Amino acid sequence: MYDISRIIARPEAGFRLTDYDTAYTGEFTSPKEAKKMLRRDIRRTANLQDMLYAYSRHSILIIFQAMDAAGKDGTIKHVMSGINPQGCQVFSFKSPSAEELSHDFLWRTSCRMPERGRIGIFNRSYYEEVLITRVHPEFILKQNIPGIYAVDDITPEFWEKRYTHINNFEKQQHDSGTIFLKFFLHLSKDEQKARFLSRINNKKKNWKFTINDINERQKWDRYQEAFEKAVNKTSTPWAPWYIIPADHKWFMRTVVCDILVQTLESMNLKYPEVGPEARKKLKEAKEMLMNEG
């Protein structure tokens, strides 16, 4: 198992993104070693997920947040390859629709929370409402919030309330049985540049690139600041943030999968025990089947 203590965000110690090395690879001596661990964990995940579904007392919500090109889609594809689709739900949250803007900022995600026994995956999430909206406060004006008629109406107290609402929401969900795994895929600006150039130079990857990616890249420092603030306000004992070094995809995927496995194993999952009355009916059913024909 991988030692995750170095990548858990600890606001009480004064969280800063610059304290986390985007190229960190832990104790692994080679990508081959990490991929071997990933394959093992994928197999283990399949068995644990089956027990999670049968036990049906808890659910797991995995949240991925990152800068563009950090590898959210690829990580979801690789890490979740061993999971039974019947017990997993994946949702990608892009620009909100008119209907979603007519509700509170948690509405479109709260109705997508995983049922007990299932694993839910959010590719971006309600955290966009304290990340992209902090960089683009004009987006808030589309939400028709009482008292917010201009960008100048969005005060520091406004953001503090949003952090509080998020913490309260996650605490309520946690108390109801949802385990949160919040991953920030921490990519360096140089690595993002290399991946953008790869998308431009490789015709098969052109579809992944838009000019807006470059426009948002110009606001890099503002996004980093927004995330630091969000982590410091919302990394809690019941829903901690994991800062995953993302410059090396093989390391990122391995660590994310291992954290999921460690979480599932810590839950002491087991298959439901069958009581005496149920066992009696099983015996009767077996006799009926054996006596057929």
N, C-alpha and C positions, 0 to 999 in steps of 0.2 A: 504493500500500500504506500501511496505517496503522502508525505507529511504536508498537510494543507495549512498548517499554522502560519506559514510565511505569506500566504496569499489571502488571508481573511482580513478585511478592512476593519481597523479598530479606531473608531472616532475618538475614543477616550484618550488615545495617544496622539491625536492630532493628525488625521489622515491627509496625506499628500500624494498625489499621483507620481510625482517625481521620485518618491521613495521606492517605487516598484519598477524593476528593470524589465522592459518589454521583451528583451532577448534572453531572459532567464530560462534555463533548462534543467534546473535542479541537479539531482545526482545522476541523471542519465548520461551515459558515456557515448551513446549513439542513437540516431533515430530508430535503428533496427530494434534496439532494446526497448524503447518506448512503445513501438508498434506491437511488439510481442505482448507487452502488458495490456495494451488497448484491446487486442484480440481476446485475451483472457477475461478482461472485464466485461466485454460485450457478451460473451457466453454467460458469465455470472449474472449479468443484468436480466437476461431472459428468464432465468429461474426465479430470481427475486421478484421480478414484475408479476410473475404468475401467482406468487404468494400474496403480493400486495393486492391483486385483483380479488383473490379468494377471501382474504382477510377482511377487506372492504371496510376498514375503520379509518384509514387515512388516504389522502391523496398527496401527490407531489406536483408543485408548480415550478417549472424551470423558466427563468427569465433571462433572455439574452439582450444585452445592450452593448453597443459598440459604435465606433466611428465607421464610416463607409470602408468597405474592403477588408474589414478585420477578420471575416471568415465565419459569420454567423450561420449562413446556409450550409456551408460545408461541414461545420461542426455538428449541426443537427443531423445531417445526412449520415455521417460516419458513426457518431456516438449512439444514435438511436436505431442503427441498422439491425440490432438484435431484439428490438422490442416488438411485441405483438401489436399490430395497428389497432386491434379491437380495444386495447387498453390504453391507447395514447391519442391525444388530440393536439394538433399543432395549429396555431393561429398567428398570422402575420398582420401587424397593425401599421397601416400606412396613413396617409392623410385622412382625417375623419370626414365622414359623409355629412350631409345636411341633417340627417336624422340623429347622428351621433353628437353633432354640435348643439342639438336642441336639448340634450340631457347634461347632467353633471359630468365632470371629466373622468370619473371612474366607471361610468355606466357601460361603455362598450367593452370593457375588459371584465368587469365583475360578472357579467352574464356569460362569460366564457371560462369561468373557473372550473377546474376539473372535478368531476364527481369522485366520491370516495371509491378507492380501488383503482383509480386511473392516474396516469401521468399526463400533465398538461405542459405544453411548451409555448411560450410567448416569444415570438421573434419581434423584438421591440415590445413596448407595453405602455402602461399608464405613466411610466417614468418619462416618456416623451413630453408629458405635460409639465415637467420641471427641468427638461433638458433643451429640446428644440425651441420651446416657447420662451425660455430664458434668453436664448440667442436671438429669437425672432418674437419679441413681445407683441408685435402687431397681430400675431395669430390669435392671441387671447381675445382681441376685439370681435372676432367672428363668433365667439361663444355667447355673446349677449348677456354677460353677467351683470346683475344689478350693481350700479355704481361705477362700472368700468366703461367709460365712454371714449377714453383716449389712453395712449400708452403711459402718459404721466400719472394716470390713476392707478397704475399697477405699482404698488408700494412694496417695500421689503416685507411688511406684514402679510401681504397677499401670498408671497411665496412661503412664508413660515406656516401659514394656515394649510397650504397644500401639502407640505411635508408632514404636518400633523395628521391630516386626513389620510395620507398614505400609510403612516404608521398605525393609526387606529384600524384602518381597513385590514392590514396584514395581521395585526394582533387578533382581530375578530376571526379572520379566516384560520389562523393558526390554532386558536382555541377550539375551532370546529373540526380540526383534524388535517388541515393542509400544511405540508412541509414546504418551505420556500428555499429554493436554490437560485440565488441571483448572481449571474455571471456578467462581469464587465470584461470584454475581450480587449485587453490593453495593447494597442498597436502604436508603434512609433510613427512619426510623421514621415521619416525616410522610407520606411517599409510601405506605408500607404502609397507614396509616390511610385515606388517600384511596381506595386500591384496595379495601379492605375495605368502605368505605361505598358504593362503586360496586356491589359485589357484593350488598349489602343492598338498595339502592335500585332496582336493575335486576332485574326478575323473571326475565329470561333468564339472569342470572348467580347467582341465589339458590342453585343447586345446588352452586356452588363454595365456599360458605361454611358453616362449622360453628362452633359456640360454642367448640370447642376452640381454634380460631384465636385467639380473644380471650384464652383462658386462657394460651396460650403467649406471646402478645404481652406479657403482664405480666412475663415472664422475659427480656425483650429484652436487657438488659445482661449477663445470665449467658450467653446465646447468643453475644453478641459476644465476650465474654471467652473462651469455649470455642473459637470459631473462630480468634481470634488465637493462642491456644496451639497449636492444630493446625497452622496455617500455619507458625509459627515452627519447629515440629518436623518438618514433612513437605514443605516446599517445597525440593526438591533439584534439582541440575543435570539429573538424568535424569527428574524428574517435578515441574516447577515449578508453582506456583499462579499463576493470572491473576486479578487482582481487577478485575472488570468493573463499571463504574458502571451502575446499573440503574434510576435514576429516569426515564430517557428510553429507552423500549423501542426506538425506532428506532436509537439509538446502540448500545445493548447488542447487538442482533441483528447489526448491521453489523460491529462489532468481533469478535464471536465467529466469524462466517463468515470474516472476513479472516484471523484467526489460523489457522483451519483451512487456508485456501488457502496462506498463507505456509509452513505446516508441510509440506503436501504438495509444494509446489514445491521446498522445501529438500532433499527426499529424492532428487532427481534420478531420478525414476521413468522407466522406459522399458518398452516392450513387449519380451517375450523374443525374442531372435534365434533364427531357425531355422537349424540346421546343414545341412551339405551332404547328409547322408543324408535328412533330413526334406524338404529342397527337391526331392530326386529323387523322393520319394514324392508330393509335391504335384504335380510335373510329370506323373507317371503318372496321378494321380487326375484331373487336368485333361483329359488325353488321353482317358481313359475316358469322362468326362462329355461331351466334345465329339463323341465317336464314337457316342454313344447314338442309336439309331433310324436 
